[in-house]
Amino acid sequence: MEKEMEDRVFALCIENKDCEDLEKRKIYRILSDDEASKEGYLRVIDESGEDYLYPQSYFVLIQLPREAQEALLVAR
């Protein structure tokens, strides 16, 4: 479980221009996507519950304690 939690990446949304499925000041789970990152995008699980690509500039990556990660994953 420890290793699994270390692999989880979260980001704070700071912009949502023209994106109905993002809320500013909300924390989202980020999925690994090296190709998207090279193009300046992040793969985000948004309000629809699906993962989509959004500009990296819309987010600030954050580190959360394990307890906070678990709470966010259960809330989905």
C-alpha positions as CSV (number, residue, x, y, z in Angstrom):
1,M,0.0,0.0,0.0
2,E,2.8,2.5,0.8
3,K,4.3,2.2,-2.7
4,E,0.9,2.5,-4.3
5,M,0.2,5.7,-2.4
6,E,3.6,7.2,-3.4
7,D,2.7,6.9,-7.0
8,R,-0.4,9.1,-6.7
9,V,0.0,12.6,-8.0
10,F,-2.4,15.4,-7.2
11,A,-2.7,19.0,-8.5
12,L,-4.6,22.1,-7.5
13,C,-6.6,23.7,-10.3
14,I,-5.8,27.4,-10.7
15,E,-7.5,28.0,-14.1
16,N,-10.5,26.5,-15.9
17,K,-11.0,28.7,-18.9
18,D,-13.4,27.0,-21.3
19,C,-13.4,23.8,-19.2
20,E,-16.8,22.9,-17.7
21,D,-15.4,19.9,-16.0
22,L,-12.8,21.7,-13.8
23,E,-13.3,23.8,-10.7
24,K,-10.8,26.4,-9.6
25,R,-9.2,25.7,-6.2
26,K,-10.1,22.0,-6.3
27,I,-7.6,19.2,-6.0
28,Y,-7.6,16.6,-8.8
29,R,-5.8,13.3,-9.3
30,I,-3.2,13.3,-12.1
31,L,-2.5,10.2,-14.2
32,S,1.0,9.5,-15.6
33,D,1.2,10.3,-19.4
34,D,4.7,11.1,-20.6
35,E,3.6,11.9,-24.1
36,A,1.0,14.5,-22.9
37,S,3.6,16.0,-20.5
38,K,6.0,16.5,-23.5
39,E,3.3,18.5,-25.2
40,G,2.5,20.6,-22.1
41,Y,-0.6,18.7,-20.9
42,L,-1.6,16.7,-17.8
43,R,-4.0,13.8,-17.8
44,V,-6.5,14.7,-15.1
45,I,-9.5,12.9,-13.7
46,D,-12.0,15.7,-13.8
47,E,-15.6,16.3,-12.5
48,S,-17.0,13.9,-15.1
49,G,-15.0,11.1,-13.4
50,E,-13.1,10.4,-16.7
51,D,-9.5,11.3,-17.5
52,Y,-8.8,14.1,-20.0
53,L,-5.9,16.2,-21.1
54,Y,-5.7,19.8,-19.8
55,P,-2.9,22.4,-20.1
56,Q,-0.3,22.0,-17.4
57,S,-0.6,25.8,-16.7
58,Y,-4.1,25.2,-15.3
59,F,-2.6,23.3,-12.3
60,V,0.0,23.4,-9.6
61,L,1.3,19.9,-8.6
62,I,1.1,19.3,-4.9
63,Q,2.3,16.7,-2.4
64,L,-0.3,15.4,0.1
65,P,0.1,13.3,3.2
66,R,-1.1,9.7,2.8
67,E,-4.2,10.3,4.9
68,A,-5.3,13.2,2.6
69,Q,-4.7,11.1,-0.5
70,E,-6.8,8.3,0.9
71,A,-9.6,10.7,1.8
72,L,-9.6,12.2,-1.7
73,L,-9.7,8.8,-3.4
74,V,-12.6,7.6,-1.2
75,A,-14.5,10.8,-1.9
76,R,-14.6,10.1,-5.7
